[in-house]
Amino acid sequence: MACIPIATIFPPATLSVADAPVTITSMLKVPQFDFTTLDFVTRMANTDGGGGMTDGQTPEMSLWAWSGPSQPLQNLALAVMGLGQILPITAPAPNASWTLDFWGPTLQCNDVVATERDQIWTNIWNSYSSNDTDAYAFLSWAPWPRILIDAWDRISNHTLKNGTRDLPFQFDHGFSSSPWQLSTGGPASLFVAVSPETQKLQLQTSTTNKRFGYDWPEGSRYCPLPMLRTLTETITLDCDVGHITFMPTIFYKNSTLLRCDLLNTSYSIAFTHQNGAQSIRASTNTTGISPIVNASDYFMGPNPYPNMANLHLHPAYLT
């Protein structure tokens, strides 16, 4: 009789028992970037012959040359480019989420203008006299690790003139090749040149000189290939049919020349795995005052350098 009041509050069949999901949170190790490893680079060359330098107190140091990315890194980059997405990552649990914050580079591209633009196009044109190649419609390069020699000064009077490390072609090694005269700093940049009109040039090498063919308004004809001082000079050539007077700018009127600098950028990458399904969201923070990344083909380091044979790359490192 004492339980009758309970029955009036909870009528029969209104109580049920069911399983309830339980969320367990724990801290686990997740894949991370290792910015101290040399696994991302191929084996580097010692440019001072392995002798190194030492003052008797500090470790022996050498000048090392960057030789490119390691083969495993290249393979992963090609796989990511082919799929257009980050490769699957092995999560610490079927349902897991974590965030990685780090600094890395982004590309900021701008048109090359004024004097530097003319210098680069002039340098590319003058390379046709030294290289057995067709005229370039597309060209991409990174700045040289040393100052270049102006092509015209070398050809005309064999004197040297300080040039710019941004030029794509180096025509002469008119100074000491000692590694201590190389640049070990400077902005990490990439140049891209697209010139559809120069693709119409037909380069020929004869027994006496190099010629180029072009469909001029006066008709198609071959002319001696001149070395240029500037892109805006007026040139008159004695061609196979008459004379032609022109300004080299006509070959670059519809061209594109870009310089892309690497900026130091903060990244925040959110990884989420839900029942094994991967989801990745990335956000960056690049401001107008973000510092330009400095880089060089050469750097000082201990001799001998640590062994780089054991590679531990992870697909998550590539985006």
C-alpha positions in Angstrom: 0.0 0.0 0.0 2.9 2.3 0.6 3.9 2.1 -3.2 0.5 3.1 -4.5 1.3 6.9 -4.6 4.3 6.1 -6.9 2.1 4.3 -9.3 -0.2 7.3 -9.6 2.8 9.6 -10.4 4.4 7.1 -12.9 1.7 5.1 -14.7 2.8 1.6 -15.9 4.9 1.4 -19.1 6.1 5.0 -19.0 9.6 4.1 -17.7 12.2 2.8 -20.1 16.0 2.2 -20.1 18.2 2.9 -23.1 21.9 3.2 -23.9 23.2 6.7 -24.0 26.3 7.8 -26.0 29.3 8.6 -23.8 32.0 11.0 -25.0 35.5 10.4 -23.7 38.1 13.1 -24.3 41.8 12.4 -24.1 45.0 14.1 -25.2 46.9 12.1 -27.9 49.9 12.6 -30.1 49.0 13.8 -33.6 51.1 14.3 -36.8 53.1 17.6 -36.7 55.5 19.6 -38.8 59.2 19.1 -38.0 60.9 22.3 -39.1 64.3 21.2 -37.7 64.7 18.1 -39.9 66.7 17.9 -43.1 64.5 15.1 -44.4 62.8 17.6 -46.9 66.0 18.2 -48.8 68.2 16.1 -51.0 71.8 15.4 -49.9 73.6 18.7 -50.0 76.9 19.5 -51.6 79.9 20.8 -49.7 81.2 23.7 -51.8 84.5 24.3 -50.0 85.9 20.8 -50.7 85.1 19.4 -47.3 87.9 21.3 -45.6 85.7 23.5 -43.6 86.8 26.2 -41.2 87.6 26.2 -37.5 89.2 28.4 -35.0 90.2 25.5 -32.8 87.3 26.2 -30.3 84.1 26.1 -32.4 82.9 23.1 -34.5 84.3 23.0 -38.0 82.0 24.8 -40.4 81.5 24.5 -44.2 79.6 26.3 -46.9 76.8 24.0 -48.1 74.8 24.2 -51.3 71.0 23.6 -51.5 70.5 21.0 -54.2 66.7 20.7 -54.2 63.9 18.8 -52.4 64.4 15.1 -51.5 62.9 12.5 -53.8 60.2 11.3 -51.2 59.1 14.9 -50.9 58.9 15.3 -54.7 56.8 12.1 -54.9 54.4 13.3 -52.2 54.1 16.7 -53.9 53.3 15.1 -57.3 50.6 12.9 -55.6 49.0 15.9 -53.9 49.0 17.9 -57.1 47.5 15.0 -59.1 44.7 14.5 -56.6 44.1 18.1 -55.8 43.8 17.5 -52.1 45.7 16.5 -49.0 46.4 12.8 -48.8 44.7 10.7 -46.1 46.2 11.1 -42.6 46.2 8.4 -40.0 44.4 9.9 -37.0 45.1 8.9 -33.5 41.4 7.8 -33.1 38.4 7.3 -35.5 36.8 10.4 -34.0 39.4 13.0 -33.4 40.1 16.7 -33.9 43.1 18.9 -33.5 44.6 22.2 -34.7 48.1 23.1 -35.8 49.4 26.7 -35.7 52.6 27.5 -37.5 54.5 30.0 -39.6 55.1 29.3 -43.3 55.5 31.0 -46.7 52.8 32.3 -49.1 53.4 33.7 -52.6 52.6 37.4 -53.3 52.9 38.1 -57.0 53.2 41.6 -58.7 54.1 42.9 -62.1 57.7 43.7 -62.8 57.8 47.2 -64.1 60.0 50.0 -65.3 63.8 49.5 -65.6 63.9 46.0 -64.1 61.3 44.8 -66.6 63.4 46.1 -69.5 66.6 44.7 -68.1 65.0 41.2 -67.8 63.5 41.2 -71.3 66.9 42.5 -72.7 68.7 39.7 -70.9 66.4 37.0 -72.3 66.8 38.4 -75.8 70.6 38.4 -75.5 70.6 34.8 -74.3 69.5 33.7 -77.8 73.0 34.6 -79.1 74.7 32.3 -76.5 72.2 29.4 -76.3 71.2 26.8 -78.9 67.5 27.1 -78.2 64.3 28.3 -79.6 62.8 31.6 -78.5 61.0 31.4 -75.1 57.3 31.8 -74.9 57.4 30.9 -71.2 60.2 31.0 -68.7 60.4 30.7 -65.0 63.5 31.1 -62.7 64.7 32.0 -59.2 67.3 34.7 -58.5 70.9 33.7 -58.8 73.0 33.4 -55.6 75.6 35.9 -57.0 75.6 39.1 -58.9 75.4 38.8 -62.7 77.5 40.4 -65.3 75.8 42.5 -67.9 75.8 40.7 -71.2 76.4 43.7 -73.4 79.5 44.9 -71.5 81.0 41.4 -71.8 80.4 41.2 -75.6 81.3 44.7 -76.5 84.4 45.6 -74.5 85.0 42.8 -72.1 84.6 45.0 -69.1 82.6 44.0 -66.0 79.6 45.8 -64.7 77.5 45.0 -61.6 74.2 43.6 -62.7 71.4 42.0 -60.8 70.8 38.6 -59.4 67.3 38.7 -60.7 68.3 38.2 -64.3 67.5 34.8 -65.7 70.8 34.2 -67.6 74.4 34.5 -66.5 76.6 35.0 -69.5 80.1 35.1 -67.9 82.0 34.2 -64.7 84.2 37.3 -64.9 85.0 37.2 -61.2 86.5 34.8 -58.7 84.4 31.6 -58.2 85.4 31.5 -54.5 82.3 30.5 -52.5 83.0 33.3 -50.1 81.9 35.8 -52.7 78.5 34.2 -53.1 75.4 35.6 -51.6 74.1 33.9 -48.5 70.9 35.9 -48.2 68.2 37.7 -50.1 64.5 37.4 -50.6 63.1 34.1 -51.7 61.4 34.9 -55.0 60.2 33.3 -58.2 60.0 35.0 -61.6 57.5 34.1 -64.4 57.8 35.4 -67.9 55.2 34.9 -70.7 55.9 36.3 -74.1 53.6 35.0 -76.9 55.1 37.2 -79.6 58.6 35.9 -79.3 57.3 32.4 -80.0 57.0 33.6 -83.6 60.8 34.1 -83.9 62.6 31.5 -85.9 66.2 31.3 -84.7 68.9 30.0 -87.1 72.6 29.5 -86.5 74.8 29.9 -89.7 78.5 29.5 -90.2 79.0 33.2 -89.6 76.3 34.5 -87.2 73.0 33.8 -85.7 69.8 35.0 -87.5 66.2 35.2 -86.7 63.2 35.0 -88.9 60.0 37.0 -88.4 56.9 38.0 -90.3 57.4 41.8 -90.5 54.8 44.1 -91.9 57.1 44.3 -95.0 57.0 40.5 -95.3 58.8 37.5 -93.9 62.6 37.7 -93.8 65.6 36.6 -91.9 67.9 39.2 -90.2 71.1 39.1 -88.1 70.3 38.6 -84.4 71.5 41.8 -82.6 72.8 42.1 -79.0 70.7 44.7 -77.2 71.8 47.5 -74.9 68.2 48.5 -74.0 64.8 47.3 -75.0 63.8 50.8 -76.3 66.7 51.4 -78.7 66.0 51.7 -82.5 67.8 49.1 -84.5 68.3 48.9 -88.3 69.3 45.5 -89.7 70.5 44.4 -93.1 68.3 41.4 -93.7 68.1 38.8 -96.5 65.6 41.1 -98.3 66.3 44.8 -97.7 66.6 46.6 -94.4 64.4 46.5 -91.4 64.2 49.2 -88.7 62.4 48.4 -85.5 62.3 48.7 -81.7 62.6 45.5 -79.7 59.6 46.4 -77.6 57.4 45.1 -80.4 58.2 41.6 -79.3 57.1 42.2 -75.7 54.0 44.4 -76.1 51.6 41.6 -75.0 53.9 40.0 -72.5 53.6 39.3 -68.8 56.4 39.4 -66.3 55.7 38.6 -62.6 57.8 38.5 -59.5 56.4 36.3 -56.7 57.9 36.9 -53.3 57.5 34.5 -50.4 55.9 36.2 -47.3 56.1 34.9 -43.8 52.5 33.9 -43.0 50.7 32.4 -40.0 48.7 29.2 -40.7 46.0 27.6 -38.7 45.0 24.1 -39.9 42.0 22.3 -38.3 41.9 18.5 -38.7 38.7 16.6 -38.0 38.1 12.9 -38.3 34.5 11.7 -37.8 34.0 7.9 -38.0 37.2 7.8 -40.1 36.2 10.5 -42.6 38.8 13.3 -42.9 38.0 17.0 -43.0 40.6 19.7 -43.1 40.1 23.5 -42.9 43.0 26.0 -43.4 43.1 29.7 -42.6 46.0 32.1 -43.1 46.9 35.5 -41.8 49.0 37.6 -44.2 49.2 41.3 -43.7 50.8 44.1 -45.7 53.6 44.2 -43.2 54.4 40.5 -43.3 58.2 40.1 -43.7 59.6 38.7 -46.9 61.2 35.3 -46.4 64.9 35.3 -46.9 66.7 32.4 -48.6 69.8 31.4 -50.4 71.3 28.5 -52.3 74.1 28.5 -49.7 74.4 28.5 -45.9 77.0 27.9 -43.3 76.7 24.7 -41.3 78.7 22.1 -39.3 81.1 19.7 -41.1 80.3 16.9 -41.3 76.6 17.5 -41.6 74.1 15.2 -39.9 73.0 12.1 -41.8 69.9 12.7 -43.9 69.4 9.1 -44.9 66.4 8.4 -42.6 63.4 10.1 -44.0 60.2 10.5 -42.0 57.8 12.5 -44.2 54.1 12.6 -43.7 51.5 13.3 -46.4 49.9 15.9 -44.1 52.9 18.2 -44.6 51.8 18.9 -48.2 48.9 21.1 -49.2 
